[in-house]
Amino acid sequence: MKLQQDSFVVKRRTVGARSDRGTWVRIEVQPADVFGTRGWGGIASSVQLLGVSRPSWLCSFDWFEGRFRWRADETELISARPVSERACVDAVPVLPKAWWETFNRSLDALRWHFPDHSATRHTALLTQRRITRLITSMFGEVDTVVPEWCAVHGDLSWANLTAPECVFLDWEDWGRGPVGFDAASLWALSLPVPELADRITIERASDLATRSGRISWLYQCAGLLDTETDPVFTEPARRQAARLLAEW
């Protein structure tokens, strides 16, 4: 198998490219001393997620080289392009009705899966302790116990969604997370386009209206206020957090 050099996509810890077999190959590397503490093998294990629009997994191979562990996953090649080259958007994307139907059907399907492993968020496991620590550090003592957990993508962004056909890409970080976590994540990344952020809120109201969904939403607000300085993100995050806390 040969990879087409003009198609390389480099991310934080991975590189991907088209192969001469008409497939997509993703190569990941992790230091051996942290192996098992962050996402690994998620693409292969995502085959169990029935009802979710995602690339089909074909095969994988992993190996050690020095103090690093490498893995290559071969998947179906998706011809549709990512909605955005970046995680967030700067303009309203053109998303047909069928796109939203597939998007909602996929997120609905995830609620029926209950994995044993935690999702990974920015290379760290998404746990109750992590959620509590961030929210209370920003908003003080708040009851953050998540009552309902399910399968979540974990790294849902506009760069990991394609159009005009809706396909969810990059499943290396999926695992257990609060209901509504993916919806709240995408809402946060839609804030530069308020119309789109509102659309996410409406489309995923069934998730975000739950107790777990509100905790997920508050977690995203806390994350924005902790790391962002751009008022495009911080002002709506502050307003939404105030609304959530007022109803807590």
C-alpha positions in Angstrom: 0.0 0.0 0.0 1.2 3.5 -0.8 -0.1 6.8 0.6 -0.7 9.8 -1.6 1.6 12.6 -0.3 -0.6 15.4 -1.7 -3.5 14.3 0.6 -1.7 14.3 4.0 -3.6 15.8 6.9 -1.6 16.4 10.1 -3.2 16.8 13.5 -2.1 16.9 17.1 -0.9 13.3 17.3 -2.0 11.8 14.0 -1.4 12.0 10.3 -3.9 10.7 7.7 -3.8 10.3 3.9 -5.5 8.6 1.0 -4.1 5.3 -0.1 -3.6 3.8 -3.6 -6.4 1.4 -2.6 -9.0 4.1 -2.5 -9.1 4.1 1.3 -8.1 6.4 4.1 -5.2 5.6 6.4 -4.7 7.2 9.8 -1.4 6.8 11.7 -1.2 7.6 15.4 1.7 7.6 17.9 1.8 7.7 21.7 4.7 7.5 24.2 4.7 3.9 25.6 4.7 5.3 29.2 1.2 6.9 28.8 -0.3 4.1 26.7 -3.8 3.2 28.0 -4.4 6.6 29.6 -5.8 8.3 26.5 -7.7 7.2 23.4 -6.3 4.2 21.5 -8.1 1.8 19.1 -11.2 4.0 19.1 -11.6 3.8 15.3 -11.7 0.0 15.3 -14.0 -0.3 18.4 -16.4 2.3 16.9 -17.8 -0.6 14.7 -20.2 -1.4 17.6 -21.9 2.0 17.3 -24.9 1.0 15.3 -27.0 3.7 13.7 -24.2 6.3 13.6 -23.0 7.8 10.3 -19.2 7.1 10.4 -16.5 5.7 8.0 -16.4 1.9 7.9 -13.3 0.5 9.6 -11.4 -2.0 7.5 -8.2 -3.1 9.4 -5.5 -1.9 11.7 -1.9 -2.7 12.7 0.2 -1.5 15.6 3.8 -1.8 16.6 6.5 -0.5 19.0 9.4 1.6 17.9 11.7 2.6 20.7 9.7 4.2 23.5 6.7 4.9 21.2 3.8 2.9 20.2 2.4 3.4 16.7 -0.9 2.4 15.1 -2.3 2.5 11.6 -6.1 2.3 10.9 -7.5 1.8 7.4 -11.0 3.0 6.9 -13.5 3.8 4.2 -12.6 7.0 2.2 -15.2 9.7 2.7 -15.5 11.9 -0.4 -17.5 14.7 1.4 -15.4 17.5 2.8 -15.3 18.7 6.4 -17.8 21.5 7.1 -14.8 23.6 8.2 -11.1 23.2 8.1 -11.0 24.5 11.7 -13.0 23.2 14.7 -15.2 26.3 14.8 -16.9 28.2 12.0 -17.0 31.8 10.9 -20.1 31.7 8.7 -23.3 29.8 8.5 -22.6 26.5 6.6 -25.0 25.3 3.9 -26.5 22.2 5.5 -29.5 20.6 3.8 -32.4 19.1 5.7 -31.1 15.6 5.1 -27.8 16.6 6.8 -29.7 17.6 10.0 -31.7 14.4 9.9 -28.5 12.2 9.8 -26.9 14.4 12.4 -29.8 14.0 14.8 -30.2 10.3 14.1 -26.6 9.6 14.8 -26.5 11.5 18.1 -29.8 9.8 19.1 -28.2 6.4 18.3 -25.2 7.1 20.6 -27.6 7.4 23.6 -28.3 3.7 23.3 -24.7 2.7 23.7 -23.0 2.4 27.1 -19.3 1.8 26.8 -17.1 0.8 29.7 -14.3 3.1 28.8 -14.2 6.9 29.2 -14.0 9.3 26.3 -10.9 11.2 25.8 -10.9 15.0 25.7 -7.7 16.8 24.7 -5.7 13.7 25.5 -7.2 13.3 29.1 -10.0 11.0 30.2 -13.4 12.6 30.5 -14.4 11.6 34.1 -16.8 12.8 36.7 -13.9 14.2 38.7 -12.6 16.2 35.7 -16.1 17.7 35.1 -16.5 18.6 38.7 -13.1 20.1 39.0 -13.5 22.5 36.1 -17.1 23.6 36.9 -16.4 24.2 40.6 -13.2 26.1 39.8 -15.1 28.6 37.7 -18.5 28.7 39.5 -18.0 27.6 43.0 -19.8 24.7 44.8 -22.3 23.3 42.3 -23.8 19.8 42.3 -22.2 18.4 39.2 -23.0 14.7 39.6 -23.9 13.4 36.1 -26.9 11.1 36.4 -26.9 9.7 32.8 -23.9 8.6 30.8 -23.7 7.2 27.3 -21.4 6.9 24.3 -20.1 10.3 23.0 -17.8 11.2 20.2 -15.8 13.2 22.6 -14.2 15.5 20.0 -17.1 16.7 18.0 -16.3 19.8 16.0 -17.1 21.2 12.6 -13.8 19.8 11.3 -15.0 16.3 12.2 -18.4 16.6 10.4 -18.7 16.5 6.6 -21.2 18.0 4.2 -23.3 17.9 2.1 -23.5 14.3 3.4 -23.2 14.2 7.2 -20.5 11.8 8.3 -18.9 11.9 11.8 -15.1 11.6 11.4 -12.2 10.8 13.8 -13.5 8.3 16.4 -10.2 7.8 18.2 -11.5 9.6 21.4 -15.0 8.2 21.7 -16.2 6.6 24.9 -18.4 7.2 27.9 -19.5 10.8 28.6 -22.5 12.7 29.9 -25.6 12.8 27.7 -25.5 16.1 25.8 -21.7 16.4 25.8 -21.4 16.3 22.0 -24.2 18.8 21.5 -22.7 21.2 24.1 -19.3 20.9 22.5 -20.6 21.7 19.0 -22.7 24.6 20.5 -19.5 26.1 21.9 -17.7 25.9 18.6 -20.7 27.5 16.8 -20.7 30.7 19.0 -19.0 32.9 16.3 -22.2 32.3 14.3 -25.1 32.8 16.8 -27.6 31.6 14.3 -25.8 28.3 14.1 -25.4 28.0 17.9 -29.1 28.6 18.3 -29.8 25.9 15.7 -27.7 23.3 17.7 -29.6 24.3 20.8 -32.9 23.6 19.1 -31.9 20.5 17.2 -30.4 18.9 20.4 -32.9 20.1 22.9 -33.7 16.5 23.9 -30.1 16.2 25.1 -29.4 19.6 26.5 -32.7 19.8 28.5 -31.7 16.8 30.6 -29.8 17.1 33.9 -26.7 15.6 32.3 -27.1 17.9 29.3 -27.2 21.0 31.5 -24.0 19.8 33.3 -22.4 19.2 29.9 -23.4 22.7 28.8 -22.1 24.3 32.0 -18.8 22.4 31.6 -18.4 23.8 28.1 -19.1 27.3 29.4 -16.5 26.8 32.1 -14.0 25.7 29.6 -14.5 28.7 27.4 -14.3 31.1 30.3 -11.2 29.4 31.6 -9.2 29.4 28.3 -10.7 32.0 25.9 -10.3 35.7 25.9 -12.3 36.5 22.7 -15.6 38.0 23.7 -17.2 36.2 20.8 -16.9 33.1 22.9 -16.7 34.4 26.5 -19.8 36.7 26.4 -22.3 34.1 25.3 -20.7 31.5 27.6 -21.1 33.8 30.5 -24.7 34.5 29.7 -25.5 30.8 29.2 -23.8 29.8 32.4 -25.8 32.4 34.3 -29.1 31.1 32.8 -28.1 27.5 33.7 -27.1 28.4 37.3 -30.2 30.4 37.8 -32.3 27.2 37.2 -29.9 24.8 39.0 
